[in-house]
Amino acid sequence: MDDHYVEALKALADPNRLRVYYLLVQIDERICVAEAMDVLGESHYNVSRNLRLLLKAGLVTAQKEGKWVFYTLKQDNSPFFSNLLATVRSIPIE
């Protein structure tokens, strides 16, 4: 089994990372740490750390613009990522 599948699923097994990823899936736009903090009500450290781990797992991409880093969903049309996105999209809002 390819390690990147395992890393992606491990990253989303954490509830806080799943919330950050869910946010990106729902808005389908780029977001910076400060914007994610406002929406999620989390600290800068937690949001930044979780986005870095999602990046490392290959679920998001990062683009630096000046002092800001913007994160977006990784564009991957493989069946694995398509199904992963569909699964996360289907999670009901609490």
PDB file as gemmi writes it, atoms N, CA and C in Angstrom:
CRYST1    1.000    1.000    1.000  90.00  90.00  90.00 P 1                      
ATOM      1  N   MET A   1       0.854  -1.174   0.000  1.00  0.00           N  
ATOM      2  CA  MET A   1       0.000   0.000   0.000  1.00  0.00           C  
ATOM      3  C   MET A   1       0.899   1.236   0.000  1.00  0.00           C  
ATOM      4  N   ASP A   2       0.535   2.201  -0.801  1.00  0.00           N  
ATOM      5  CA  ASP A   2       1.314   3.434  -0.928  1.00  0.00           C  
ATOM      6  C   ASP A   2       1.230   4.253   0.360  1.00  0.00           C  
ATOM      7  N   ASP A   3       2.392   4.715   0.830  1.00  0.00           N  
ATOM      8  CA  ASP A   3       2.456   5.462   2.092  1.00  0.00           C  
ATOM      9  C   ASP A   3       1.659   6.762   2.074  1.00  0.00           C  
ATOM     10  N   HIS A   4       1.489   7.382   0.898  1.00  0.00           N  
ATOM     11  CA  HIS A   4       0.786   8.667   0.908  1.00  0.00           C  
ATOM     12  C   HIS A   4      -0.694   8.492   1.239  1.00  0.00           C  
ATOM     13  N   TYR A   5      -1.261   7.322   0.976  1.00  0.00           N  
ATOM     14  CA  TYR A   5      -2.642   7.063   1.389  1.00  0.00           C  
ATOM     15  C   TYR A   5      -2.718   6.982   2.911  1.00  0.00           C  
ATOM     16  N   VAL A   6      -1.774   6.270   3.488  1.00  0.00           N  
ATOM     17  CA  VAL A   6      -1.740   6.107   4.938  1.00  0.00           C  
ATOM     18  C   VAL A   6      -1.543   7.466   5.614  1.00  0.00           C  
ATOM     19  N   GLU A   7      -0.616   8.270   5.098  1.00  0.00           N  
ATOM     20  CA  GLU A   7      -0.349   9.587   5.692  1.00  0.00           C  
ATOM     21  C   GLU A   7      -1.572  10.495   5.603  1.00  0.00           C  
ATOM     22  N   ALA A   8      -2.269  10.456   4.479  1.00  0.00           N  
ATOM     23  CA  ALA A   8      -3.471  11.282   4.321  1.00  0.00           C  
ATOM     24  C   ALA A   8      -4.543  10.870   5.329  1.00  0.00           C  
ATOM     25  N   LEU A   9      -4.757   9.581   5.475  1.00  0.00           N  
ATOM     26  CA  LEU A   9      -5.782   9.104   6.406  1.00  0.00           C  
ATOM     27  C   LEU A   9      -5.379   9.350   7.860  1.00  0.00           C  
ATOM     28  N   LYS A  10      -4.095   9.210   8.167  1.00  0.00           N  
ATOM     29  CA  LYS A  10      -3.617   9.518   9.524  1.00  0.00           C  
ATOM     30  C   LYS A  10      -3.835  10.990   9.849  1.00  0.00           C  
ATOM     31  N   ALA A  11      -3.559  11.848   8.880  1.00  0.00           N  
ATOM     32  CA  ALA A  11      -3.728  13.290   9.112  1.00  0.00           C  
ATOM     33  C   ALA A  11      -5.179  13.618   9.426  1.00  0.00           C  
ATOM     34  N   LEU A  12      -6.097  12.988   8.723  1.00  0.00           N  
ATOM     35  CA  LEU A  12      -7.515  13.288   8.935  1.00  0.00           C  
ATOM     36  C   LEU A  12      -8.113  12.559  10.129  1.00  0.00           C  
ATOM     37  N   ALA A  13      -7.353  11.653  10.736  1.00  0.00           N  
ATOM     38  CA  ALA A  13      -7.846  10.951  11.920  1.00  0.00           C  
ATOM     39  C   ALA A  13      -7.895  11.862  13.144  1.00  0.00           C  
ATOM     40  N   ASP A  14      -7.156  12.960  13.107  1.00  0.00           N  
ATOM     41  CA  ASP A  14      -7.180  13.922  14.206  1.00  0.00           C  
ATOM     42  C   ASP A  14      -8.374  14.856  14.018  1.00  0.00           C  
ATOM     43  N   PRO A  15      -9.241  15.000  15.020  1.00  0.00           N  
ATOM     44  CA  PRO A  15     -10.439  15.835  14.869  1.00  0.00           C  
ATOM     45  C   PRO A  15     -10.147  17.289  14.486  1.00  0.00           C  
ATOM     46  N   ASN A  16      -9.085  17.872  15.021  1.00  0.00           N  
ATOM     47  CA  ASN A  16      -8.774  19.261  14.705  1.00  0.00           C  
ATOM     48  C   ASN A  16      -8.316  19.423  13.257  1.00  0.00           C  
ATOM     49  N   ARG A  17      -7.492  18.488  12.789  1.00  0.00           N  
ATOM     50  CA  ARG A  17      -7.070  18.548  11.382  1.00  0.00           C  
ATOM     51  C   ARG A  17      -8.249  18.285  10.458  1.00  0.00           C  
ATOM     52  N   LEU A  18      -9.128  17.382  10.855  1.00  0.00           N  
ATOM     53  CA  LEU A  18     -10.319  17.113  10.049  1.00  0.00           C  
ATOM     54  C   LEU A  18     -11.179  18.371   9.946  1.00  0.00           C  
ATOM     55  N   ARG A  19     -11.302  19.123  11.031  1.00  0.00           N  
ATOM     56  CA  ARG A  19     -12.075  20.372  11.000  1.00  0.00           C  
ATOM     57  C   ARG A  19     -11.460  21.387  10.043  1.00  0.00           C  
ATOM     58  N   VAL A  20     -10.135  21.509  10.062  1.00  0.00           N  
ATOM     59  CA  VAL A  20      -9.443  22.445   9.165  1.00  0.00           C  
ATOM     60  C   VAL A  20      -9.644  21.999   7.721  1.00  0.00           C  
ATOM     61  N   TYR A  21      -9.476  20.708   7.467  1.00  0.00           N  
ATOM     62  CA  TYR A  21      -9.646  20.190   6.106  1.00  0.00           C  
ATOM     63  C   TYR A  21     -11.102  20.350   5.656  1.00  0.00           C  
ATOM     64  N   TYR A  22     -12.034  20.069   6.555  1.00  0.00           N  
ATOM     65  CA  TYR A  22     -13.456  20.228   6.260  1.00  0.00           C  
ATOM     66  C   TYR A  22     -13.759  21.671   5.851  1.00  0.00           C  
ATOM     67  N   LEU A  23     -13.173  22.611   6.566  1.00  0.00           N  
ATOM     68  CA  LEU A  23     -13.350  24.024   6.223  1.00  0.00           C  
ATOM     69  C   LEU A  23     -12.872  24.296   4.809  1.00  0.00           C  
ATOM     70  N   LEU A  24     -11.688  23.817   4.471  1.00  0.00           N  
ATOM     71  CA  LEU A  24     -11.165  24.021   3.118  1.00  0.00           C  
ATOM     72  C   LEU A  24     -12.054  23.356   2.063  1.00  0.00           C  
ATOM     73  N   VAL A  25     -12.558  22.181   2.360  1.00  0.00           N  
ATOM     74  CA  VAL A  25     -13.436  21.484   1.414  1.00  0.00           C  
ATOM     75  C   VAL A  25     -14.728  22.270   1.207  1.00  0.00           C  
ATOM     76  N   GLN A  26     -15.288  22.799   2.277  1.00  0.00           N  
ATOM     77  CA  GLN A  26     -16.565  23.505   2.171  1.00  0.00           C  
ATOM     78  C   GLN A  26     -16.435  24.842   1.446  1.00  0.00           C  
ATOM     79  N   ILE A  27     -15.371  25.582   1.708  1.00  0.00           N  
ATOM     80  CA  ILE A  27     -15.253  26.892   1.073  1.00  0.00           C  
ATOM     81  C   ILE A  27     -14.609  26.796  -0.306  1.00  0.00           C  
ATOM     82  N   ASP A  28     -13.821  25.751  -0.534  1.00  0.00           N  
ATOM     83  CA  ASP A  28     -13.143  25.507  -1.812  1.00  0.00           C  
ATOM     84  C   ASP A  28     -12.424  26.760  -2.314  1.00  0.00           C  
ATOM     85  N   GLU A  29     -11.763  27.433  -1.417  1.00  0.00           N  
ATOM     86  CA  GLU A  29     -10.966  28.621  -1.721  1.00  0.00           C  
ATOM     87  C   GLU A  29      -9.681  28.530  -0.919  1.00  0.00           C  
ATOM     88  N   ARG A  30      -8.774  29.436  -1.208  1.00  0.00           N  
ATOM     89  CA  ARG A  30      -7.553  29.485  -0.408  1.00  0.00           C  
ATOM     90  C   ARG A  30      -7.854  30.189   0.904  1.00  0.00           C  
ATOM     91  N   ILE A  31      -7.072  29.837   1.911  1.00  0.00           N  
ATOM     92  CA  ILE A  31      -7.290  30.421   3.230  1.00  0.00           C  
ATOM     93  C   ILE A  31      -5.932  30.556   3.924  1.00  0.00           C  
ATOM     94  N   CYS A  32      -5.796  31.597   4.716  1.00  0.00           N  
ATOM     95  CA  CYS A  32      -4.567  31.762   5.497  1.00  0.00           C  
ATOM     96  C   CYS A  32      -4.870  31.366   6.941  1.00  0.00           C  
ATOM     97  N   VAL A  33      -3.833  31.267   7.729  1.00  0.00           N  
ATOM     98  CA  VAL A  33      -3.975  30.832   9.123  1.00  0.00           C  
ATOM     99  C   VAL A  33      -4.925  31.759   9.891  1.00  0.00           C  
ATOM    100  N   ALA A  34      -4.770  33.064   9.709  1.00  0.00           N  
ATOM    101  CA  ALA A  34      -5.608  34.023  10.444  1.00  0.00           C  
ATOM    102  C   ALA A  34      -7.089  33.835  10.126  1.00  0.00           C  
ATOM    103  N   GLU A  35      -7.414  33.599   8.857  1.00  0.00           N  
ATOM    104  CA  GLU A  35      -8.819  33.388   8.475  1.00  0.00           C  
ATOM    105  C   GLU A  35      -9.348  32.094   9.082  1.00  0.00           C  
ATOM    106  N   ALA A  36      -8.543  31.043   9.048  1.00  0.00           N  
ATOM    107  CA  ALA A  36      -8.964  29.769   9.639  1.00  0.00           C  
ATOM    108  C   ALA A  36      -9.151  29.907  11.149  1.00  0.00           C  
ATOM    109  N   MET A  37      -8.290  30.694  11.790  1.00  0.00           N  
ATOM    110  CA  MET A  37      -8.424  30.938  13.230  1.00  0.00           C  
ATOM    111  C   MET A  37      -9.773  31.567  13.544  1.00  0.00           C  
ATOM    112  N   ASP A  38     -10.150  32.569  12.753  1.00  0.00           N  
ATOM    113  CA  ASP A  38     -11.423  33.263  12.983  1.00  0.00           C  
ATOM    114  C   ASP A  38     -12.604  32.316  12.857  1.00  0.00           C  
ATOM    115  N   VAL A  39     -12.582  31.487  11.841  1.00  0.00           N  
ATOM    116  CA  VAL A  39     -13.708  30.583  11.594  1.00  0.00           C  
ATOM    117  C   VAL A  39     -13.757  29.464  12.635  1.00  0.00           C  
ATOM    118  N   LEU A  40     -12.612  28.898  12.946  1.00  0.00           N  
ATOM    119  CA  LEU A  40     -12.573  27.733  13.819  1.00  0.00           C  
ATOM    120  C   LEU A  40     -12.470  28.073  15.305  1.00  0.00           C  
ATOM    121  N   GLY A  41     -12.093  29.315  15.614  1.00  0.00           N  
ATOM    122  CA  GLY A  41     -11.938  29.701  17.010  1.00  0.00           C  
ATOM    123  C   GLY A  41     -10.761  29.013  17.685  1.00  0.00           C  
ATOM    124  N   GLU A  42      -9.744  28.692  16.914  1.00  0.00           N  
ATOM    125  CA  GLU A  42      -8.549  28.025  17.430  1.00  0.00           C  
ATOM    126  C   GLU A  42      -7.390  29.007  17.491  1.00  0.00           C  
ATOM    127  N   SER A  43      -6.345  28.637  18.222  1.00  0.00           N  
ATOM    128  CA  SER A  43      -5.159  29.484  18.330  1.00  0.00           C  
ATOM    129  C   SER A  43      -4.328  29.427  17.052  1.00  0.00           C  
ATOM    130  N   HIS A  44      -3.495  30.432  16.882  1.00  0.00           N  
ATOM    131  CA  HIS A  44      -2.602  30.491  15.723  1.00  0.00           C  
ATOM    132  C   HIS A  44      -1.726  29.244  15.671  1.00  0.00           C  
ATOM    133  N   TYR A  45      -1.178  28.876  16.803  1.00  0.00           N  
ATOM    134  CA  TYR A  45      -0.299  27.707  16.863  1.00  0.00           C  
ATOM    135  C   TYR A  45      -1.013  26.455  16.360  1.00  0.00           C  
ATOM    136  N   ASN A  46      -2.218  26.196  16.866  1.00  0.00           N  
ATOM    137  CA  ASN A  46      -2.947  24.981  16.494  1.00  0.00           C  
ATOM    138  C   ASN A  46      -3.301  24.959  15.016  1.00  0.00           C  
ATOM    139  N   VAL A  47      -3.816  26.066  14.503  1.00  0.00           N  
ATOM    140  CA  VAL A  47      -4.210  26.108  13.091  1.00  0.00           C  
ATOM    141  C   VAL A  47      -2.985  25.957  12.204  1.00  0.00           C  
ATOM    142  N   SER A  48      -1.928  26.683  12.525  1.00  0.00           N  
ATOM    143  CA  SER A  48      -0.705  26.623  11.731  1.00  0.00           C  
ATOM    144  C   SER A  48      -0.124  25.212  11.728  1.00  0.00           C  
ATOM    145  N   ARG A  49      -0.073  24.606  12.875  1.00  0.00           N  
ATOM    146  CA  ARG A  49       0.464  23.247  13.002  1.00  0.00           C  
ATOM    147  C   ARG A  49      -0.377  22.259  12.204  1.00  0.00           C  
ATOM    148  N   ASN A  50      -1.690  22.362  12.320  1.00  0.00           N  
ATOM    149  CA  ASN A  50      -2.559  21.431  11.608  1.00  0.00           C  
ATOM    150  C   ASN A  50      -2.477  21.615  10.090  1.00  0.00           C  
ATOM    151  N   LEU A  51      -2.377  22.850   9.641  1.00  0.00           N  
ATOM    152  CA  LEU A  51      -2.222  23.083   8.200  1.00  0.00           C  
ATOM    153  C   LEU A  51      -0.884  22.543   7.697  1.00  0.00           C  
ATOM    154  N   ARG A  52       0.162  22.700   8.488  1.00  0.00           N  
ATOM    155  CA  ARG A  52       1.470  22.147   8.094  1.00  0.00           C  
ATOM    156  C   ARG A  52       1.411  20.628   7.989  1.00  0.00           C  
ATOM    157  N   LEU A  53       0.709  19.986   8.906  1.00  0.00           N  
ATOM    158  CA  LEU A  53       0.591  18.528   8.865  1.00  0.00           C  
ATOM    159  C   LEU A  53      -0.265  18.067   7.680  1.00  0.00           C  
ATOM    160  N   LEU A  54      -1.295  18.831   7.343  1.00  0.00           N  
ATOM    161  CA  LEU A  54      -2.089  18.519   6.154  1.00  0.00           C  
ATOM    162  C   LEU A  54      -1.252  18.693   4.893  1.00  0.00           C  
ATOM    163  N   LEU A  55      -0.381  19.689   4.905  1.00  0.00           N  
ATOM    164  CA  LEU A  55       0.528  19.915   3.784  1.00  0.00           C  
ATOM    165  C   LEU A  55       1.497  18.744   3.645  1.00  0.00           C  
ATOM    166  N   LYS A  56       2.067  18.331   4.760  1.00  0.00           N  
ATOM    167  CA  LYS A  56       3.006  17.212   4.764  1.00  0.00           C  
ATOM    168  C   LYS A  56       2.338  15.924   4.286  1.00  0.00           C  
ATOM    169  N   ALA A  57       1.061  15.765   4.602  1.00  0.00           N  
ATOM    170  CA  ALA A  57       0.310  14.574   4.191  1.00  0.00           C  
ATOM    171  C   ALA A  57      -0.137  14.644   2.737  1.00  0.00           C  
ATOM    172  N   GLY A  58       0.118  15.771   2.079  1.00  0.00           N  
ATOM    173  CA  GLY A  58      -0.236  15.899   0.667  1.00  0.00           C  
ATOM    174  C   GLY A  58      -1.693  16.217   0.403  1.00  0.00           C  
ATOM    175  N   LEU A  59      -2.388  16.732   1.415  1.00  0.00           N  
ATOM    176  CA  LEU A  59      -3.810  17.046   1.247  1.00  0.00           C  
ATOM    177  C   LEU A  59      -4.054  18.495   0.829  1.00  0.00           C  
ATOM    178  N   VAL A  60      -3.117  19.365   1.114  1.00  0.00           N  
ATOM    179  CA  VAL A  60      -3.239  20.776   0.745  1.00  0.00           C  
ATOM    180  C   VAL A  60      -1.933  21.242   0.105  1.00  0.00           C  
ATOM    181  N   THR A  61      -2.007  22.387  -0.533  1.00  0.00           N  
ATOM    182  CA  THR A  61      -0.816  23.038  -1.066  1.00  0.00           C  
ATOM    183  C   THR A  61      -0.695  24.394  -0.391  1.00  0.00           C  
ATOM    184  N   ALA A  62       0.498  24.939  -0.398  1.00  0.00           N  
ATOM    185  CA  ALA A  62       0.749  26.234   0.237  1.00  0.00           C  
ATOM    186  C   ALA A  62       1.438  27.154  -0.759  1.00  0.00           C  
ATOM    187  N   GLN A  63       1.035  28.420  -0.708  1.00  0.00           N  
ATOM    188  CA  GLN A  63       1.647  29.434  -1.561  1.00  0.00           C  
ATOM    189  C   GLN A  63       1.913  30.662  -0.702  1.00  0.00           C  
ATOM    190  N   LYS A  64       3.168  31.069  -0.664  1.00  0.00           N  
ATOM    191  CA  LYS A  64       3.552  32.237   0.137  1.00  0.00           C  
ATOM    192  C   LYS A  64       3.402  33.498  -0.704  1.00  0.00           C  
ATOM    193  N   GLU A  65       2.747  34.491  -0.124  1.00  0.00           N  
ATOM    194  CA  GLU A  65       2.586  35.807  -0.749  1.00  0.00           C  
ATOM    195  C   GLU A  65       2.934  36.851   0.307  1.00  0.00           C  
ATOM    196  N   GLY A  66       4.119  37.419   0.187  1.00  0.00           N  
ATOM    197  CA  GLY A  66       4.574  38.362   1.202  1.00  0.00           C  
ATOM    198  C   GLY A  66       4.750  37.646   2.514  1.00  0.00           C  
ATOM    199  N   LYS A  67       4.110  38.173   3.567  1.00  0.00           N  
ATOM    200  CA  LYS A  67       4.225  37.522   4.875  1.00  0.00           C  
ATOM    201  C   LYS A  67       3.138  36.471   5.103  1.00  0.00           C  
ATOM    202  N   TRP A  68       2.227  36.324   4.161  1.00  0.00           N  
ATOM    203  CA  TRP A  68       1.109  35.392   4.303  1.00  0.00           C  
ATOM    204  C   TRP A  68       1.384  34.093   3.554  1.00  0.00           C  
ATOM    205  N   VAL A  69       0.893  33.005   4.109  1.00  0.00           N  
ATOM    206  CA  VAL A  69       0.903  31.719   3.421  1.00  0.00           C  
ATOM    207  C   VAL A  69      -0.554  31.318   3.234  1.00  0.00           C  
ATOM    208  N   PHE A  70      -0.925  31.054   1.996  1.00  0.00           N  
ATOM    209  CA  PHE A  70      -2.290  30.658   1.688  1.00  0.00           C  
ATOM    210  C   PHE A  70      -2.333  29.167   1.358  1.00  0.00           C  
ATOM    211  N   TYR A  71      -3.298  28.498   1.941  1.00  0.00           N  
ATOM    212  CA  TYR A  71      -3.456  27.056   1.758  1.00  0.00           C  
ATOM    213  C   TYR A  71      -4.692  26.785   0.914  1.00  0.00           C  
ATOM    214  N   THR A  72      -4.568  25.828   0.025  1.00  0.00           N  
ATOM    215  CA  THR A  72      -5.689  25.386  -0.809  1.00  0.00           C  
ATOM    216  C   THR A  72      -5.698  23.866  -0.840  1.00  0.00           C  
ATOM    217  N   LEU A  73      -6.825  23.318  -1.239  1.00  0.00           N  
ATOM    218  CA  LEU A  73      -6.906  21.871  -1.405  1.00  0.00           C  
ATOM    219  C   LEU A  73      -5.986  21.442  -2.535  1.00  0.00           C  
ATOM    220  N   LYS A  74      -5.349  20.323  -2.358  1.00  0.00           N  
ATOM    221  CA  LYS A  74      -4.513  19.766  -3.420  1.00  0.00           C  
ATOM    222  C   LYS A  74      -5.422  19.343  -4.569  1.00  0.00           C  
ATOM    223  N   GLN A  75      -5.046  19.722  -5.759  1.00  0.00           N  
ATOM    224  CA  GLN A  75      -5.804  19.333  -6.943  1.00  0.00           C  
ATOM    225  C   GLN A  75      -5.321  17.966  -7.403  1.00  0.00           C  
ATOM    226  N   ASP A  76      -6.120  16.960  -7.167  1.00  0.00           N  
ATOM    227  CA  ASP A  76      -5.771  15.586  -7.514  1.00  0.00           C  
ATOM    228  C   ASP A  76      -7.067  14.887  -7.886  1.00  0.00           C  
ATOM    229  N   ASN A  77      -7.167  14.447  -9.111  1.00  0.00           N  
ATOM    230  CA  ASN A  77      -8.399  13.805  -9.588  1.00  0.00           C  
ATOM    231  C   ASN A  77      -8.365  12.290  -9.476  1.00  0.00           C  
ATOM    232  N   SER A  78      -7.414  11.769  -8.729  1.00  0.00           N  
ATOM    233  CA  SER A  78      -7.345  10.318  -8.562  1.00  0.00           C  
ATOM    234  C   SER A  78      -8.584   9.842  -7.808  1.00  0.00           C  
ATOM    235  N   PRO A  79      -8.968   8.577  -7.999  1.00  0.00           N  
ATOM    236  CA  PRO A  79     -10.140   8.055  -7.282  1.00  0.00           C  
ATOM    237  C   PRO A  79     -10.021   8.192  -5.771  1.00  0.00           C  
ATOM    238  N   PHE A  80      -8.823   7.981  -5.221  1.00  0.00           N  
ATOM    239  CA  PHE A  80      -8.642   8.089  -3.777  1.00  0.00           C  
ATOM    240  C   PHE A  80      -9.010   9.483  -3.280  1.00  0.00           C  
ATOM    241  N   PHE A  81      -8.420  10.514  -3.889  1.00  0.00           N  
ATOM    242  CA  PHE A  81      -8.676  11.878  -3.421  1.00  0.00           C  
ATOM    243  C   PHE A  81     -10.096  12.336  -3.752  1.00  0.00           C  
ATOM    244  N   SER A  82     -10.634  11.901  -4.868  1.00  0.00           N  
ATOM    245  CA  SER A  82     -12.025  12.243  -5.195  1.00  0.00           C  
ATOM    246  C   SER A  82     -12.966  11.663  -4.153  1.00  0.00           C  
ATOM    247  N   ASN A  83     -12.746  10.416  -3.779  1.00  0.00           N  
ATOM    248  CA  ASN A  83     -13.585   9.775  -2.757  1.00  0.00           C  
ATOM    249  C   ASN A  83     -13.367  10.381  -1.378  1.00  0.00           C  
ATOM    250  N   LEU A  84     -12.125  10.740  -1.086  1.00  0.00           N  
ATOM    251  CA  LEU A  84     -11.828  11.379   0.194  1.00  0.00           C  
ATOM    252  C   LEU A  84     -12.559  12.714   0.308  1.00  0.00           C  
ATOM    253  N   LEU A  85     -12.513  13.513  -0.750  1.00  0.00           N  
ATOM    254  CA  LEU A  85     -13.222  14.797  -0.756  1.00  0.00           C  
ATOM    255  C   LEU A  85     -14.727  14.587  -0.604  1.00  0.00           C  
ATOM    256  N   ALA A  86     -15.269  13.625  -1.340  1.00  0.00           N  
ATOM    257  CA  ALA A  86     -16.704  13.350  -1.253  1.00  0.00           C  
ATOM    258  C   ALA A  86     -17.087  12.919   0.157  1.00  0.00           C  
ATOM    259  N   THR A  87     -16.255  12.113   0.788  1.00  0.00           N  
ATOM    260  CA  THR A  87     -16.528  11.656   2.153  1.00  0.00           C  
ATOM    261  C   THR A  87     -16.518  12.825   3.130  1.00  0.00           C  
ATOM    262  N   VAL A  88     -15.505  13.675   3.029  1.00  0.00           N  
ATOM    263  CA  VAL A  88     -15.429  14.820   3.937  1.00  0.00           C  
ATOM    264  C   VAL A  88     -16.591  15.787   3.683  1.00  0.00           C  
ATOM    265  N   ARG A  89     -16.940  15.990   2.409  1.00  0.00           N  
ATOM    266  CA  ARG A  89     -18.085  16.859   2.084  1.00  0.00           C  
ATOM    267  C   ARG A  89     -19.379  16.342   2.683  1.00  0.00           C  
ATOM    268  N   SER A  90     -19.505  15.030   2.816  1.00  0.00           N  
ATOM    269  CA  SER A  90     -20.753  14.431   3.295  1.00  0.00           C  
ATOM    270  C   SER A  90     -20.911  14.494   4.813  1.00  0.00           C  
ATOM    271  N   ILE A  91     -19.878  14.913   5.527  1.00  0.00           N  
ATOM    272  CA  ILE A  91     -19.976  15.004   6.988  1.00  0.00           C  
ATOM    273  C   ILE A  91     -20.971  16.111   7.346  1.00  0.00           C  
ATOM    274  N   PRO A  92     -22.009  15.784   8.106  1.00  0.00           N  
ATOM    275  CA  PRO A  92     -22.992  16.808   8.471  1.00  0.00           C  
ATOM    276  C   PRO A  92     -22.405  17.835   9.438  1.00  0.00           C  
ATOM    277  N   ILE A  93     -22.838  19.073   9.290  1.00  0.00           N  
ATOM    278  CA  ILE A  93     -22.420  20.131  10.197  1.00  0.00           C  
ATOM    279  C   ILE A  93     -23.129  19.923  11.522  1.00  0.00           C  
ATOM    280  N   GLU A  94     -22.372  20.024  12.591  1.00  0.00           N  
ATOM    281  CA  GLU A  94     -22.966  19.818  13.932  1.00  0.00           C  
ATOM    282  C   GLU A  94     -23.681  21.042  14.395  1.00  0.00           C  
TER     283      GLU A  94                                                      
END                                                                             
